[in-house]
Amino acid sequence: MAARARVNLFRSPWDLELVAQSLLGVCRFDDFQAELGISRQVLAERLKELTAEEIFVRQQYQSRPDRYEYRLTRKGRDLLPVVEEMTEWAQRWRGHTTGNIHPQEVR
């Protein structure tokens, strides 16, 4: 049952990174690109998708040329605990190669 209830929100490995960077205060296209080293085409595609999913909202901050910021919506900000847990998990298991789970490590 639980497996069927999972949502495939992050369709690209970049999606979680974009949300995490946004939680750290990054909101402009060029800043996302500089922080992540992502191609402009992929970044534009991912931001468009995440905006359509209402994770981000696009807000104009300059005209001539038009430039936008991507801000997390309430729905997007609600991902903070998910990002924190995934970060903690990665820190705990980074470099862990044995694959053995010790009972004292399980909460």
MODELLER restraints for C-alpha pairs under 7 A, 6 or more apart:
rsr = mdl.restraints
at = mdl.atoms
rsr.add(forms.Gaussian(group=physical.xy_distance, feature=features.Distance(at['CA:10:A'], at['CA:16:A']), mean=6.44, stdev=0.5))
rsr.add(forms.Gaussian(group=physical.xy_distance, feature=features.Distance(at['CA:15:A'], at['CA:46:A']), mean=6.66, stdev=0.5))
rsr.add(forms.Gaussian(group=physical.xy_distance, feature=features.Distance(at['CA:20:A'], at['CA:83:A']), mean=6.61, stdev=0.5))
rsr.add(forms.Gaussian(group=physical.xy_distance, feature=features.Distance(at['CA:22:A'], at['CA:72:A']), mean=6.93, stdev=0.5))
rsr.add(forms.Gaussian(group=physical.xy_distance, feature=features.Distance(at['CA:26:A'], at['CA:32:A']), mean=6.43, stdev=0.5))
rsr.add(forms.Gaussian(group=physical.xy_distance, feature=features.Distance(at['CA:27:A'], at['CA:69:A']), mean=5.19, stdev=0.5))
rsr.add(forms.Gaussian(group=physical.xy_distance, feature=features.Distance(at['CA:27:A'], at['CA:70:A']), mean=4.98, stdev=0.5))
rsr.add(forms.Gaussian(group=physical.xy_distance, feature=features.Distance(at['CA:27:A'], at['CA:71:A']), mean=5.95, stdev=0.5))
rsr.add(forms.Gaussian(group=physical.xy_distance, feature=features.Distance(at['CA:28:A'], at['CA:68:A']), mean=6.68, stdev=0.5))
rsr.add(forms.Gaussian(group=physical.xy_distance, feature=features.Distance(at['CA:28:A'], at['CA:69:A']), mean=4.73, stdev=0.5))
rsr.add(forms.Gaussian(group=physical.xy_distance, feature=features.Distance(at['CA:28:A'], at['CA:70:A']), mean=6.24, stdev=0.5))
rsr.add(forms.Gaussian(group=physical.xy_distance, feature=features.Distance(at['CA:29:A'], at['CA:69:A']), mean=6.93, stdev=0.5))
rsr.add(forms.Gaussian(group=physical.xy_distance, feature=features.Distance(at['CA:33:A'], at['CA:39:A']), mean=6.98, stdev=0.5))
rsr.add(forms.Gaussian(group=physical.xy_distance, feature=features.Distance(at['CA:33:A'], at['CA:40:A']), mean=6.98, stdev=0.5))
rsr.add(forms.Gaussian(group=physical.xy_distance, feature=features.Distance(at['CA:50:A'], at['CA:56:A']), mean=5.86, stdev=0.5))
rsr.add(forms.Gaussian(group=physical.xy_distance, feature=features.Distance(at['CA:51:A'], at['CA:57:A']), mean=5.62, stdev=0.5))
rsr.add(forms.Gaussian(group=physical.xy_distance, feature=features.Distance(at['CA:54:A'], at['CA:73:A']), mean=6.72, stdev=0.5))
rsr.add(forms.Gaussian(group=physical.xy_distance, feature=features.Distance(at['CA:54:A'], at['CA:75:A']), mean=6.99, stdev=0.5))
rsr.add(forms.Gaussian(group=physical.xy_distance, feature=features.Distance(at['CA:55:A'], at['CA:72:A']), mean=5.84, stdev=0.5))
rsr.add(forms.Gaussian(group=physical.xy_distance, feature=features.Distance(at['CA:55:A'], at['CA:73:A']), mean=5.58, stdev=0.5))
rsr.add(forms.Gaussian(group=physical.xy_distance, feature=features.Distance(at['CA:55:A'], at['CA:75:A']), mean=5.76, stdev=0.5))
rsr.add(forms.Gaussian(group=physical.xy_distance, feature=features.Distance(at['CA:55:A'], at['CA:76:A']), mean=4.31, stdev=0.5))
rsr.add(forms.Gaussian(group=physical.xy_distance, feature=features.Distance(at['CA:56:A'], at['CA:70:A']), mean=5.84, stdev=0.5))
rsr.add(forms.Gaussian(group=physical.xy_distance, feature=features.Distance(at['CA:56:A'], at['CA:71:A']), mean=5.30, stdev=0.5))
rsr.add(forms.Gaussian(group=physical.xy_distance, feature=features.Distance(at['CA:56:A'], at['CA:72:A']), mean=4.41, stdev=0.5))
rsr.add(forms.Gaussian(group=physical.xy_distance, feature=features.Distance(at['CA:56:A'], at['CA:73:A']), mean=5.35, stdev=0.5))
rsr.add(forms.Gaussian(group=physical.xy_distance, feature=features.Distance(at['CA:56:A'], at['CA:76:A']), mean=6.45, stdev=0.5))
rsr.add(forms.Gaussian(group=physical.xy_distance, feature=features.Distance(at['CA:57:A'], at['CA:70:A']), mean=5.65, stdev=0.5))
rsr.add(forms.Gaussian(group=physical.xy_distance, feature=features.Distance(at['CA:57:A'], at['CA:71:A']), mean=5.37, stdev=0.5))
rsr.add(forms.Gaussian(group=physical.xy_distance, feature=features.Distance(at['CA:57:A'], at['CA:72:A']), mean=6.27, stdev=0.5))
rsr.add(forms.Gaussian(group=physical.xy_distance, feature=features.Distance(at['CA:57:A'], at['CA:73:A']), mean=6.15, stdev=0.5))
rsr.add(forms.Gaussian(group=physical.xy_distance, feature=features.Distance(at['CA:58:A'], at['CA:68:A']), mean=6.19, stdev=0.5))
rsr.add(forms.Gaussian(group=physical.xy_distance, feature=features.Distance(at['CA:58:A'], at['CA:69:A']), mean=5.76, stdev=0.5))
rsr.add(forms.Gaussian(group=physical.xy_distance, feature=features.Distance(at['CA:58:A'], at['CA:70:A']), mean=4.73, stdev=0.5))
rsr.add(forms.Gaussian(group=physical.xy_distance, feature=features.Distance(at['CA:58:A'], at['CA:71:A']), mean=6.55, stdev=0.5))
rsr.add(forms.Gaussian(group=physical.xy_distance, feature=features.Distance(at['CA:59:A'], at['CA:68:A']), mean=5.28, stdev=0.5))
rsr.add(forms.Gaussian(group=physical.xy_distance, feature=features.Distance(at['CA:59:A'], at['CA:69:A']), mean=5.23, stdev=0.5))
rsr.add(forms.Gaussian(group=physical.xy_distance, feature=features.Distance(at['CA:59:A'], at['CA:70:A']), mean=6.39, stdev=0.5))
rsr.add(forms.Gaussian(group=physical.xy_distance, feature=features.Distance(at['CA:60:A'], at['CA:66:A']), mean=6.99, stdev=0.5))
rsr.add(forms.Gaussian(group=physical.xy_distance, feature=features.Distance(at['CA:60:A'], at['CA:67:A']), mean=5.74, stdev=0.5))
rsr.add(forms.Gaussian(group=physical.xy_distance, feature=features.Distance(at['CA:60:A'], at['CA:68:A']), mean=4.21, stdev=0.5))
rsr.add(forms.Gaussian(group=physical.xy_distance, feature=features.Distance(at['CA:60:A'], at['CA:69:A']), mean=6.26, stdev=0.5))
rsr.add(forms.Gaussian(group=physical.xy_distance, feature=features.Distance(at['CA:61:A'], at['CA:67:A']), mean=5.92, stdev=0.5))
rsr.add(forms.Gaussian(group=physical.xy_distance, feature=features.Distance(at['CA:61:A'], at['CA:68:A']), mean=5.48, stdev=0.5))
rsr.add(forms.Gaussian(group=physical.xy_distance, feature=features.Distance(at['CA:61:A'], at['CA:69:A']), mean=6.62, stdev=0.5))
rsr.add(forms.Gaussian(group=physical.xy_distance, feature=features.Distance(at['CA:62:A'], at['CA:68:A']), mean=6.97, stdev=0.5))
